[in-house]
Amino acid sequence: MDLIPKPDQVVSATGNVAHKLLYGGLADLRPMPRVLIEDGQLREVYHYRPDPAVPEKGEPVLLVTPLAAPATCFDLRRGCSLVEHFVGEGRPTYLVEYGQVSFKDRNLGMEHWITEVVPTAIREVSQHSGGRPVHVVGWSLGGIFAALTLANDADLPVASLTVVGSPFDLSKVPLIAPLRPLLNLRVPGGLRPVTRAYQALGGAPQPLVRWAFQLSAFQKLVTKPLAVVQNLDDADFLAQVEAVDRFTSNMIAYPGRSFGQLYHRMYRGNALLSGRFLLDTGDGEQEVDLATIEVPVLVFAGANDGIAPVAAVKPLVDLLTGAEEVQFEIVPGGHLGMLTGRAARATTWQVLDEWVDRWSTPRPLAGGADAPAPERSAAPRADRIGSNPVRRYGSSSSRGL
């Protein structure tokens, strides 16, 4: 809205405020319809109902949520929902989420997700879709879980992997760098204060997780009231703010042992930067190596991401030495915005569509003939990574939401 609002801006702002007061908000927060197809301990696998008016297209896509974040990260609101987009394109779309984490889950480590939850979800989705290979898309810690899952089990029916906003060099995360001296601080008795706290609480409680996510976008949090006032005439902007607020308020707790592994191995030890990670299998430790991933991998970094900045995400590219192809893309937005912000509709989602189409195998046509195989680049791997300047979006072109 201009400093001196135009008449049409005043009318729009008045209508938006009235709508919010009368109906409680502007955002269409209806979730996309879905059906539970498999569940287990902290594991729920859903199939989103296809649009009967849209022909089915390509192989199934499995969305992998991170710990502590609600599944609305992929289905934020109508008009800014990656799920809605995929369903509208005719893609068979699935999701794995984990439900509410409680104190009784405190002994579950990251191995539960890497060796049980994610691989089971991949197999179930493949079976449910007629035995087809699955395009796995993981956001944030979900992307890390997905990558470690594929490194641990090369026999999973996976067509491609997409990692969105997942940091593999934690030393480059600005939120952690100032806290690093505190992470190594010890108190009498030998334990560190953080260790004592999460052991006593059984993990990271929901209010702390929500506060940490908000802190990562502290500047936006401070300037949010002014931004809302300046955009009172923009219903889409206000709807996005409402949807992000709902997402943040529904953060989930971390299980104690999983949080301990994240804290000691990743935050303090920066273990992912080596490309190798130790899993506790119950019979001892087993090392997984990201270099063993053979499927093609698409890596996204957000230009304004405070949780997983470009410098923290990009090292994954050099770790995937065994992948058939690696494509690295910098897209507009912060940690959530790059996935499901308003700008993502014309950037991240477009690249994802092209990627899934490219790495989908042909399916039989009527009469028994095969559909033409998607075109795949034969250029040297080094020339393909980050080689498209049109998609290397800078901070100046990123929108806040």
Backbone torsions as a table, in degrees:
resi	resn	phi	psi	omega
1	MET	NA	136.0	-178.8
2	ASP	-65.2	160.0	178.2
3	LEU	-57.7	-42.2	171.0
4	ILE	-109.5	100.7	-172.3
5	PRO	-59.7	141.0	172.6
6	LYS	-77.4	158.9	-178.8
7	PRO	-54.7	-41.1	-178.9
8	ASP	-68.3	-30.4	176.7
9	GLN	-69.1	-39.1	178.1
10	VAL	-63.3	-42.3	179.2
11	VAL	-62.7	-45.8	-179.7
12	SER	-63.8	-43.8	-179.8
13	ALA	-62.9	-42.5	179.4
14	THR	-63.0	-42.4	178.7
15	GLY	-64.5	-39.2	179.8
16	ASN	-66.3	-43.1	179.7
17	VAL	-64.7	-42.5	179.7
18	ALA	-63.8	-42.1	179.3
19	HIS	-62.3	-41.5	-179.7
20	LYS	-65.8	-40.2	-179.3
21	LEU	-70.1	-39.2	-176.1
22	LEU	-78.8	-37.2	-172.4
23	TYR	-115.8	0.2	175.7
24	GLY	86.7	-5.2	178.9
25	GLY	164.6	170.5	-178.9
26	LEU	-105.6	-20.9	-174.7
27	ALA	-76.9	140.3	172.8
28	ASP	-89.7	98.8	-172.8
29	LEU	-97.1	16.0	177.7
30	ARG	-64.1	127.5	177.6
31	PRO	-72.3	151.1	174.9
32	MET	-67.6	138.1	-177.8
33	PRO	-62.1	139.2	-178.2
34	ARG	-149.4	161.8	-178.3
35	VAL	-128.8	133.3	176.9
36	LEU	-73.6	125.3	-179.8
37	ILE	-111.7	-15.4	179.2
38	GLU	-165.7	144.0	176.1
39	ASP	-148.8	162.1	179.5
40	GLY	-164.8	-159.3	-178.7
41	GLN	-67.0	116.1	-176.4
42	LEU	47.2	45.2	179.3
43	ARG	-148.8	119.1	175.6
44	GLU	-133.6	121.5	-178.9
45	VAL	-109.8	124.8	-176.2
46	TYR	-118.2	148.7	171.2
47	HIS	-113.2	124.0	177.6
48	TYR	-78.9	134.3	-176.1
49	ARG	-64.4	128.6	-180.0
50	PRO	-70.4	156.5	175.3
51	ASP	-81.7	116.5	-176.8
52	PRO	-62.7	-18.0	-179.0
53	ALA	-86.7	-6.3	-176.2
54	VAL	-114.8	125.3	177.4
55	PRO	-62.8	143.5	178.7
56	GLU	-64.9	141.7	-174.3
57	LYS	-136.3	121.3	170.7
58	GLY	75.0	-169.5	-176.5
59	GLU	-91.2	164.3	-175.6
60	PRO	-66.8	149.4	175.5
61	VAL	-114.4	129.0	176.1
62	LEU	-110.4	121.3	178.1
63	LEU	-93.7	125.4	-176.4
64	VAL	-108.9	114.4	-179.8
65	THR	-79.8	154.0	173.7
66	PRO	-82.9	163.4	170.4
67	LEU	-61.9	147.3	173.1
68	ALA	77.3	-12.6	-179.8
69	ALA	-105.3	139.8	176.9
70	PRO	-72.4	156.8	-178.1
71	ALA	-67.6	-7.7	176.2
72	THR	-66.1	-8.0	173.8
73	CYS	-57.8	-33.2	179.2
74	PHE	-94.6	-13.0	-176.9
75	ASP	-136.5	60.9	-169.3
76	LEU	-65.0	-52.1	178.4
77	ARG	-164.8	159.9	176.9
78	ARG	-61.9	131.8	-176.4
79	GLY	96.4	-22.1	175.5
80	CYS	-136.0	51.3	-178.8
81	SER	-125.7	118.8	176.7
82	LEU	-62.8	-36.1	177.0
83	VAL	-60.9	-48.9	-179.9
84	GLU	-58.6	-40.1	179.1
85	HIS	-63.0	-49.2	-179.4
86	PHE	-61.8	-44.7	179.6
87	VAL	-62.9	-40.2	178.8
88	GLY	-66.1	-23.9	176.8
89	GLU	-85.7	-6.7	-179.0
90	GLY	87.2	13.0	-179.4
91	ARG	-82.2	132.4	171.5
92	PRO	-62.4	117.7	-169.9
93	THR	-120.1	132.0	-177.2
94	TYR	-133.1	162.2	-179.6
95	LEU	-145.4	142.5	169.8
96	VAL	-116.7	127.3	174.7
97	GLU	-132.4	176.1	-163.8
98	TYR	-121.3	-3.1	179.8
99	GLY	72.4	-168.7	-177.9
100	GLN	-83.3	127.6	177.8
101	VAL	-89.3	132.8	-178.9
102	SER	-126.0	179.7	-177.7
103	PHE	-60.8	-30.8	-178.9
104	LYS	-67.6	-15.9	179.8
105	ASP	-94.0	10.9	-171.5
106	ARG	-63.6	-22.0	-177.5
107	ASN	-89.5	0.0	179.0
108	LEU	-80.0	126.5	177.6
109	GLY	-99.2	179.9	179.9
110	MET	-59.9	-25.4	179.0
111	GLU	-58.0	-31.4	-179.3
112	HIS	-59.0	-39.3	-178.7
113	TRP	-82.3	-36.0	-174.6
114	ILE	-78.9	-33.2	-177.2
115	THR	-107.0	-12.9	-177.2
116	GLU	-121.7	-61.0	-169.7
117	VAL	-66.9	-58.5	-174.7
118	VAL	-67.5	-46.2	179.0
119	PRO	-63.6	-36.7	176.8
120	THR	-63.3	-42.2	179.1
121	ALA	-61.8	-42.3	179.7
122	ILE	-61.0	-46.4	-179.0
123	ARG	-64.9	-41.7	-179.5
124	GLU	-64.4	-40.7	179.5
125	VAL	-66.0	-43.3	178.5
126	SER	-60.2	-45.4	-179.8
127	GLN	-65.0	-43.3	-178.0
128	HIS	-64.7	-28.7	-177.6
129	SER	-97.9	18.6	174.9
130	GLY	88.3	24.6	176.7
131	GLY	82.8	13.5	-179.1
132	ARG	-80.7	153.1	175.4
133	PRO	-69.0	156.0	-169.8
134	VAL	-112.1	137.4	170.7
135	HIS	-90.1	113.3	-175.9
136	VAL	-95.7	127.6	179.8
137	VAL	-124.2	114.7	-179.6
138	GLY	-119.3	134.7	179.0
139	TRP	-106.0	137.2	174.4
140	SER	58.3	-126.1	178.6
141	LEU	-64.6	-25.4	174.6
142	GLY	-61.7	-35.6	176.2
143	GLY	-68.1	-37.2	176.6
144	ILE	-66.3	-44.8	177.3
145	PHE	-58.8	-44.7	-178.1
146	ALA	-63.7	-43.0	-179.6
147	ALA	-64.8	-44.5	179.8
148	LEU	-67.9	-31.9	176.8
149	THR	-62.8	-46.6	179.9
150	LEU	-68.3	-33.5	176.7
151	ALA	-68.1	-29.1	-179.0
152	ASN	-83.3	-26.3	-175.9
153	ASP	-141.3	99.1	-177.7
154	ALA	-77.2	-9.5	-176.1
155	ASP	-92.1	2.1	179.5
156	LEU	-67.3	144.2	-178.6
157	PRO	-76.8	77.6	-175.2
158	VAL	-117.5	131.2	177.9
159	ALA	-88.7	-38.3	179.0
160	SER	-161.3	164.6	177.6
161	LEU	-125.8	134.8	173.2
162	THR	-122.1	127.5	-178.6
163	VAL	-115.0	119.7	-174.1
164	VAL	-115.6	113.8	174.2
165	GLY	61.4	43.1	-178.7
166	SER	-109.2	116.8	-177.7
167	PRO	-80.2	129.8	177.0
168	PHE	-114.4	-3.3	170.9
169	ASP	-129.4	94.1	-174.3
170	LEU	-70.0	-15.7	178.1
171	SER	-69.0	-16.2	-178.8
172	LYS	-96.4	5.9	178.9
173	VAL	-89.0	113.9	-174.7
174	PRO	-62.4	-27.4	-179.5
175	LEU	-68.1	-30.3	-176.1
176	ILE	-89.2	-34.3	-173.9
177	ALA	-52.1	-47.2	179.9
178	PRO	-67.9	-21.4	-177.0
179	LEU	-90.5	-7.7	-173.7
180	ARG	-57.3	-41.5	176.5
181	PRO	-59.4	-34.5	-179.8
182	LEU	-71.6	-30.1	-178.9
183	LEU	-64.7	-26.7	-178.3
184	ASN	-97.7	1.3	-179.2
185	LEU	-71.6	136.3	177.8
186	ARG	-115.5	154.1	176.8
187	VAL	-118.8	166.3	178.0
188	PRO	-52.5	132.9	-176.4
189	GLY	108.5	-10.7	173.8
190	GLY	96.6	-28.6	-177.2
191	LEU	-79.0	151.2	174.2
192	ARG	-83.7	150.7	-177.8
193	PRO	-57.0	-40.9	-179.3
194	VAL	-63.9	-41.4	179.5
195	THR	-61.2	-45.8	178.6
196	ARG	-60.6	-40.5	-176.5
197	ALA	-65.9	-50.5	-175.9
198	TYR	-71.3	-27.9	175.7
199	GLN	-68.6	-38.3	179.5
200	ALA	-69.7	-35.5	-177.5
201	LEU	-86.7	-11.5	-176.6
202	GLY	78.2	19.2	-179.8
203	GLY	138.1	-159.5	176.1
204	ALA	-101.6	112.2	-176.0
205	PRO	-67.7	161.4	-175.5
206	GLN	-56.1	-45.9	-179.3
207	PRO	-60.1	-36.4	179.5
208	LEU	-68.5	-40.3	178.9
209	VAL	-63.5	-43.5	179.4
210	ARG	-63.0	-42.9	179.9
211	TRP	-63.4	-41.2	179.8
212	ALA	-63.9	-40.5	178.6
213	PHE	-64.8	-41.1	178.8
214	GLN	-66.5	-37.4	-179.7
215	LEU	-63.8	-32.4	-179.5
216	SER	-64.7	-22.0	177.5
217	ALA	-121.6	47.2	-173.0
218	PHE	-59.8	-41.0	-178.8
219	GLN	-61.6	-42.3	178.2
220	LYS	-65.9	-36.5	-179.9
221	LEU	-63.4	-41.2	-179.2
222	VAL	-69.1	-41.2	-175.9
223	THR	-88.3	-1.3	-175.7
224	LYS	-58.4	-46.0	-180.0
225	PRO	-57.8	-41.5	179.6
226	LEU	-66.4	-41.2	179.7
227	ALA	-62.4	-39.8	178.7
228	VAL	-63.0	-45.3	179.5
229	VAL	-62.1	-42.2	-178.3
230	GLN	-68.5	-19.9	-176.4
231	ASN	-118.0	27.6	-179.4
232	LEU	-61.7	-21.2	179.9
233	ASP	-89.8	-1.6	-175.7
234	ASP	-108.1	95.7	-176.3
235	ALA	-62.9	-35.0	-178.9
236	ASP	-68.2	-39.7	176.5
237	PHE	-62.6	-47.4	-178.7
238	LEU	-64.4	-37.4	177.6
239	ALA	-64.5	-38.5	178.9
240	GLN	-65.5	-40.6	177.5
241	VAL	-59.9	-44.7	179.2
242	GLU	-60.5	-43.9	-177.7
243	ALA	-66.8	-40.3	178.6
244	VAL	-66.8	-38.8	177.1
245	ASP	-61.2	-42.0	178.3
246	ARG	-63.9	-43.1	178.3
247	PHE	-57.5	-49.8	-176.9
248	THR	-63.4	-37.4	-177.6
249	SER	-73.1	-11.1	-178.3
250	ASN	-110.2	25.3	175.8
251	MET	-61.4	154.3	-174.5
252	ILE	-116.6	155.0	-179.4
253	ALA	-72.2	157.4	171.3
254	TYR	-93.7	135.9	171.7
255	PRO	-63.0	148.1	-173.7
256	GLY	-55.9	-52.0	-175.8
257	ARG	-67.9	-39.0	177.2
258	SER	-63.1	-43.0	178.2
259	PHE	-64.3	-37.8	177.8
260	GLY	-61.7	-41.3	178.1
261	GLN	-66.1	-42.4	177.5
262	LEU	-61.2	-42.4	-177.4
263	TYR	-67.4	-51.7	-174.5
264	HIS	-76.4	-45.1	-173.3
265	ARG	-83.2	-38.3	-174.8
266	MET	-96.9	-55.6	-176.7
267	TYR	-66.3	-46.2	-178.5
268	ARG	-86.8	-45.8	-173.2
269	GLY	-91.5	-14.9	-178.9
270	ASN	50.3	44.7	-171.6
271	ALA	-65.3	-29.6	-175.5
272	LEU	-67.1	-23.1	-176.8
273	LEU	-63.5	-24.7	178.7
274	SER	-78.5	-16.0	-176.7
275	GLY	85.1	-3.6	-179.6
276	ARG	-119.9	145.0	-177.1
277	PHE	-144.4	136.9	-178.6
278	LEU	-92.1	128.4	175.4
279	LEU	-108.8	136.5	175.8
280	ASP	-89.6	105.1	-175.8
281	THR	-86.4	-3.9	-175.3
282	GLY	97.6	-28.6	176.8
283	ASP	-107.1	16.7	-177.0
284	GLY	125.9	-178.2	-177.9
285	GLU	-91.2	142.1	178.3
286	GLN	-126.2	128.5	-178.9
287	GLU	-90.0	132.3	172.5
288	VAL	-111.4	147.7	-174.6
289	ASP	-126.6	123.0	-179.3
290	LEU	-62.4	-21.2	179.2
291	ALA	-67.4	-14.8	-179.5
292	THR	-84.6	-7.5	177.7
293	ILE	-69.0	126.1	-176.1
294	GLU	-107.3	-20.8	-177.0
295	VAL	-72.5	157.3	176.0
296	PRO	-64.2	143.9	-174.6
297	VAL	-129.2	130.9	174.2
298	LEU	-108.3	127.4	-177.2
299	VAL	-118.9	125.3	177.6
300	PHE	-109.0	140.1	169.1
301	ALA	-127.0	143.8	180.0
302	GLY	-93.6	133.1	-176.4
303	ALA	-61.4	-30.4	-178.2
304	ASN	-116.3	23.7	-175.5
305	ASP	-76.2	118.1	178.0
306	GLY	-86.6	-21.3	179.2
307	ILE	-85.9	-41.4	179.7
308	ALA	-133.2	75.4	-178.7
309	PRO	-64.7	166.5	-176.3
310	VAL	-52.5	-43.9	-177.2
311	ALA	-65.0	-24.1	178.6
312	ALA	-85.7	-25.2	-177.2
313	VAL	-88.7	-41.3	-170.9
314	LYS	-59.1	-31.4	178.9
315	PRO	-55.1	-24.0	178.2
316	LEU	-58.5	-34.4	-177.7
317	VAL	-55.8	-44.2	-177.5
318	ASP	-75.6	-15.4	179.9
319	LEU	-84.8	-18.7	-174.6
320	LEU	-91.7	56.4	-174.5
321	THR	-70.9	-18.7	-179.1
322	GLY	-97.3	-4.7	-176.3
323	ALA	-70.9	144.4	179.4
324	GLU	-59.4	-38.6	174.9
325	GLU	-155.5	147.7	174.1
326	VAL	-127.4	128.6	177.5
327	GLN	-121.8	129.3	-177.6
328	PHE	-115.3	129.4	-176.9
329	GLU	-131.1	134.7	172.1
330	ILE	-103.9	122.9	-175.2
331	VAL	-123.3	161.2	-179.0
332	PRO	-66.9	152.9	169.2
333	GLY	113.5	168.4	174.0
334	GLY	-88.4	-159.2	-171.9
335	HIS	-63.2	-44.5	176.9
336	LEU	-87.5	-37.0	-176.3
337	GLY	-61.1	-35.9	-179.9
338	MET	-64.6	-24.9	-179.1
339	LEU	-89.5	-44.0	-171.2
340	THR	-145.5	29.5	174.3
341	GLY	-82.4	178.0	-177.8
342	ARG	-66.9	-35.2	178.8
343	ALA	-73.3	-21.8	-177.3
344	ALA	-63.9	-25.2	-177.4
345	ARG	-60.5	-33.5	-177.6
346	ALA	-105.5	1.4	-177.0
347	THR	-124.7	-81.6	-176.4
348	THR	-55.6	-46.8	-176.4
349	TRP	-66.8	-36.5	179.0
350	GLN	-64.5	-44.6	178.9
351	VAL	-63.9	-40.9	178.1
352	LEU	-60.9	-43.5	178.5
353	ASP	-58.9	-47.6	-179.5
354	GLU	-62.2	-40.2	-177.9
355	TRP	-66.0	-49.1	-178.4
356	VAL	-64.4	-40.9	177.3
357	ASP	-60.6	-42.2	-175.1
358	ARG	-66.2	-35.7	-175.1
359	TRP	-105.0	19.1	172.8
360	SER	-92.4	134.7	179.8
361	THR	-76.2	151.1	179.4
362	PRO	-65.2	147.7	178.5
363	ARG	-114.0	152.5	-178.5
364	PRO	-60.9	138.7	174.4
365	LEU	-95.6	175.0	177.4
366	ALA	-59.3	135.1	-179.1
367	GLY	92.9	-0.4	175.0
368	GLY	92.7	-4.8	-179.9
369	ALA	-76.2	157.7	177.9
370	ASP	-92.7	143.1	172.9
371	ALA	-68.2	151.4	179.2
372	PRO	-62.3	140.4	179.9
373	ALA	-69.1	143.7	178.1
374	PRO	-64.1	147.0	-179.5
375	GLU	-70.6	133.4	179.8
376	ARG	-125.8	134.5	-176.2
377	SER	-68.7	140.9	176.9
378	ALA	-106.5	12.3	-179.7
379	ALA	-67.6	154.1	177.7
380	PRO	-57.9	144.3	-175.1
381	ARG	-55.0	-42.2	-176.5
382	ALA	-63.1	-28.7	-178.9
383	ASP	-78.7	-20.0	-174.8
384	ARG	-87.2	-30.6	-174.3
385	ILE	-69.8	118.4	177.5
386	GLY	62.1	26.5	-172.7
387	SER	-89.9	-6.0	-176.4
388	ASN	-100.0	98.7	-175.7
389	PRO	-65.9	-21.8	-179.6
390	VAL	-63.0	-29.7	-176.6
391	ARG	-102.1	8.2	177.9
392	ARG	-91.8	78.7	-174.2
393	TYR	-75.1	135.4	177.3
394	GLY	-93.2	171.5	-177.9
395	SER	-61.0	-34.2	-176.3
396	SER	-64.8	-24.5	-179.1
397	SER	-96.2	-1.3	-179.9
398	SER	-84.4	142.2	175.0
399	ARG	-93.8	156.5	-176.5
400	GLY	-66.6	-27.0	-175.8
401	LEU	-124.5	NA	NA
